[in-house]
Amino acid sequence: MIITEGTYTDQAQSQAYAHQPGIVTQAQIQAWRTLVQSVHTAGASIFLQLMHAGALSQENHYRTHTLAPSAVLPKGEKMPEYGGQGPFSVPEAMSEKHILEAIEGFAQSAVNARDAGFDGVEVHGANGYLLDQFITNYTNRRTDRYGGSIKGRIRFAVEVVEAIRLAVGKEYPLGMRLSQTKVNDFVYRWPGGQKDGEVIFSALAEAGVSYLHLASEGRDWRKTASIADGVTITQLARKVAHIPVIANGGMHDPSLAEQIINEGHADMISLARGALVHADWPQRVAQGLALEAFDPEILHPRATIENALRWRTLRERH
């Protein structure tokens, strides 16, 4: 199964960086339809990941005004590889109207994805973007029903799921990607630990998600998965939610992937770097073939002919 990159859900505030894909206009829907048909022809399934950047817009030129749960300056700085430079802007605290508009954007985008032929959608609630900003205590200082305790901070994500369910029905697959760490904060953990996780996972399962996708922001799963003595965040999700759980973070290492499945930490694994290096990663692992290391240059938005030729030469040597 393929899960796309984060795809923005409205033209007003959700886009994170230049050239990010969207699922808003008819032209975008039609372009995705062509891609989905190609994936289906090859015998695979494909889900669209729905994403709202919130305060973490990387652009310096077209978006300096952002929205977030509270007017809190994001940690760290923008990412040059996404066209960003310097500190983030202080976002505007979202009004109830802003919140309803963002929820509607997710719901309509899910409908658009279904119409484009996607087999399901995944809501990006991880890595520091808008839904995660609501869940995180230091970026959500609201005193209304969307803030306060973890029961309040998870409300926005729950309402996004409920709106999508209302729009696409109970049978259409709908996942949720979550993480404790973020693109701009690798050390954050849910302050309530296991208790926070229990509230988050049970609330989303009750709202109607089909699966949970737990990410580690590109870090080794072993370093980020622990949530209590002897308990991993993925194990906790399986226990509480009773739905399939996907583990993410360093899964291009087959020994780690095998350990996670065999020890019952998760039902499935997802990988990005390994699949970018080898589109046939599952087949190569099954056949015991060598796996090459990931070269981040292949993702550079300003790729050059020289880099492309260097990469092709490397592949041909192997």
ABEGO torsion letter per residue (X at the ends): XBBBBBBBABAAAABABBGBBBAABAAAAAAAAAAAAAAAAAGBBBBBBBBBAEAABABAAABABBBBABBBBBBEBBBAAAGBBEBBBBBBBBBAAAAAAAAAAAAAAAAAAAAAGBAEBBBBABGGBAAAAAABAAABABABAABEBAAAAAAAAAAAAAAAAAAAEAABBBBBBBBABBAABAABBBAAEAAAAAAAAAAAAAAGBABBBBBAGGBBAAAAABABBGBBAAAAAAAAAGBBBBBBGGAABAAAAAAAAAAGABABBBBAAAAAABAAAAAAAAAGBBBBBBBAAAABABBBAAAAAAAAAAAAAX
